Amino acid sequence: MKKVGQIIRESITERIFQGVKNKSNAFVISYSRVGSSQMSNFRKDLSQVGADMYVSKNRIAKKALSDLELKDLGVNIQNQTAFVWSDSDSVEIAKVLMKYAKEFEGISVQGGVLEGRTVAQEEVQRLSDLPSREVLLAMLLQTIQSPLTRLAGALNGKTRELINLIKQLSEKAGGK
């Protein structure tokens, strides 16, 4: 017969395992000396971008990451540990994480898992520097559309030139 504590630890480990495995992106953060109102604001901002936060004990977090074969992500775990996971835009989540990491010295991003690939803290920082998905799509559309716009302008210019030549020839021939 299992003890209650063991059942709870197994439940937490399974929740972390499923959260990291079943979501397209997950981040590990460490925090200390962060007030409850600040943490509440942090959770609200994460939920606005479609992310959930789950706090865990360090030993359980390390075990879950070990079960997921992500031991290198669990090496730097210290202080209090939380997982942030989501299926939404990882850039937006990284922006929120890095904003709070800069704002409060007690919060630090340890790394993450994006589409099954482990990323370090530096890569999360670079990810947060990217423009949002909508901006990137607009830039792509502009890049695709630019040559077509120039071609249309060139063809219109040649058509205008042809019309002007015909008009000049018509006027020379005596027509109005």
C-alpha positions as CSV (number, residue, x, y, z in Angstrom):
1,M,0.0,0.0,0.0
2,K,1.4,3.4,-1.0
3,K,1.6,6.3,1.4
4,V,-0.3,9.5,0.7
5,G,3.0,11.5,0.1
6,Q,4.2,9.0,-2.5
7,I,0.8,9.2,-4.3
8,I,1.0,13.0,-4.3
9,R,4.6,12.9,-5.6
10,E,3.7,10.5,-8.4
11,S,0.7,12.7,-9.3
12,I,2.9,15.8,-9.5
13,T,5.5,13.9,-11.6
14,E,2.9,12.7,-14.0
15,R,1.4,16.2,-14.4
16,I,4.9,17.6,-15.2
17,F,5.6,14.7,-17.5
18,Q,2.3,15.1,-19.4
19,G,2.6,18.9,-19.5
20,V,6.1,18.9,-21.0
21,K,5.5,15.9,-23.3
22,N,2.1,16.9,-24.7
23,K,2.6,20.7,-25.2
24,S,4.5,22.2,-28.1
25,N,6.6,24.3,-25.8
26,A,7.6,24.3,-22.2
27,F,9.9,26.4,-20.1
28,V,11.5,25.9,-16.7
29,I,11.9,28.9,-14.5
30,S,13.4,29.3,-11.0
31,Y,12.2,32.0,-8.7
32,S,12.8,33.3,-5.2
33,R,11.9,36.5,-3.3
34,V,8.9,37.1,-5.5
35,G,5.8,38.4,-3.8
36,S,2.4,36.8,-4.2
37,S,0.9,39.9,-6.1
38,Q,3.9,39.8,-8.5
39,M,3.5,36.1,-9.0
40,S,-0.3,36.6,-9.6
41,N,0.5,39.3,-12.3
42,F,3.0,36.9,-13.8
43,R,0.4,34.1,-14.0
44,K,-2.1,36.5,-15.5
45,D,0.3,37.7,-18.2
46,L,1.2,34.1,-19.0
47,S,-2.5,33.1,-19.3
48,Q,-3.1,36.1,-21.6
49,V,-0.6,34.6,-24.1
50,G,-2.1,31.1,-23.7
51,A,0.4,29.6,-21.2
52,D,-0.1,27.7,-18.0
53,M,2.2,27.8,-15.0
54,Y,2.8,24.8,-12.7
55,V,4.9,25.0,-9.5
56,S,6.9,22.0,-8.4
57,K,9.4,20.9,-5.8
58,N,12.9,20.7,-7.2
59,R,13.4,17.0,-6.5
60,I,10.2,16.1,-8.2
61,A,11.0,18.4,-11.2
62,K,14.4,16.8,-11.6
63,K,12.9,13.3,-11.5
64,A,10.2,14.3,-14.1
65,L,12.8,15.8,-16.4
66,S,15.0,12.7,-16.0
67,D,12.0,10.5,-16.9
68,L,11.6,12.7,-20.0
69,E,15.3,12.3,-20.8
70,L,15.9,16.0,-20.4
71,K,18.5,15.8,-17.5
72,D,20.5,18.7,-18.9
73,L,17.5,20.9,-18.4
74,G,17.2,19.9,-14.8
75,V,20.9,20.4,-13.9
76,N,20.5,24.1,-13.1
77,I,17.3,23.8,-11.0
78,Q,17.5,25.8,-7.8
79,N,15.3,27.9,-5.5
80,Q,11.6,27.3,-6.3
81,T,10.8,25.8,-9.7
82,A,7.9,26.3,-12.0
83,F,7.0,25.0,-15.4
84,V,5.4,27.1,-18.1
85,W,3.8,25.2,-21.0
86,S,1.6,25.9,-23.9
87,D,0.6,25.1,-27.4
88,S,0.5,28.8,-28.4
89,D,3.1,31.1,-29.9
90,S,6.4,30.4,-28.1
91,V,7.8,33.9,-29.0
92,E,5.0,35.6,-27.0
93,I,5.6,33.4,-24.0
94,A,9.4,34.0,-24.2
95,K,8.7,37.7,-24.2
96,V,6.6,37.5,-21.0
97,L,9.2,35.3,-19.3
98,M,12.1,37.6,-20.2
99,K,10.2,40.7,-19.2
100,Y,9.6,39.4,-15.7
101,A,13.2,38.0,-15.5
102,K,14.5,41.5,-16.2
103,E,11.9,43.2,-13.9
104,F,12.5,40.9,-10.9
105,E,15.9,39.6,-10.1
106,G,14.4,36.7,-8.3
107,I,13.0,35.1,-11.5
108,S,15.3,33.4,-14.0
109,V,14.6,31.2,-17.0
110,Q,16.5,28.0,-16.9
111,G,15.7,26.8,-20.4
112,G,12.9,25.0,-22.2
113,V,11.7,22.5,-24.7
114,L,10.4,23.7,-28.1
115,E,8.9,21.1,-30.4
116,G,10.8,18.4,-28.6
117,R,14.2,20.2,-28.8
118,T,15.9,21.4,-25.6
119,V,16.8,25.1,-25.6
120,A,19.1,27.0,-23.2
121,Q,18.5,30.3,-21.4
122,E,20.4,32.2,-24.1
123,E,18.2,30.8,-26.8
124,V,15.0,31.7,-24.9
125,Q,16.4,35.3,-24.8
126,R,17.0,35.3,-28.5
127,L,13.5,33.9,-29.0
128,S,12.0,36.8,-27.0
129,D,13.8,39.3,-29.2
130,L,12.0,38.0,-32.4
131,P,9.0,39.9,-33.6
132,S,5.6,38.3,-33.1
133,R,4.2,35.7,-35.5
134,E,1.8,38.3,-37.1
135,V,4.7,40.7,-37.8
136,L,6.8,37.9,-39.3
137,L,3.9,36.9,-41.6
138,A,3.4,40.5,-42.7
139,M,7.1,40.8,-43.5
140,L,7.0,37.5,-45.5
141,L,3.9,38.8,-47.4
142,Q,5.6,42.0,-48.2
143,T,8.7,40.2,-49.4
144,I,6.6,38.0,-51.7
145,Q,4.5,40.9,-52.9
146,S,7.3,43.3,-53.6
147,P,8.5,41.8,-56.9
148,L,4.9,41.5,-58.1
149,T,4.2,45.1,-57.3
150,R,7.3,46.3,-59.1
151,L,6.4,44.1,-62.2
152,A,2.9,45.6,-62.2
153,G,4.3,49.1,-62.0
154,A,6.8,48.4,-64.9
155,L,4.0,47.0,-67.1
156,N,1.8,49.9,-66.3
157,G,4.6,52.3,-67.2
158,K,5.2,50.6,-70.5
159,T,1.5,50.6,-71.3
160,R,1.4,54.4,-70.5
161,E,4.4,54.9,-72.8
162,L,2.6,53.0,-75.6
163,I,-0.6,55.0,-75.2
164,N,1.4,58.3,-75.3
165,L,3.2,57.2,-78.5
166,I,-0.1,56.3,-80.2
167,K,-1.5,59.6,-79.1
168,Q,1.5,61.5,-80.5
169,L,1.4,59.6,-83.8
170,S,-2.4,60.3,-84.0
171,E,-1.8,64.0,-83.4
172,K,1.0,64.1,-86.0
173,A,-1.3,62.4,-88.5
174,G,-3.8,65.2,-88.0
175,G,-6.2,63.5,-85.6
176,K,-7.2,64.8,-82.2
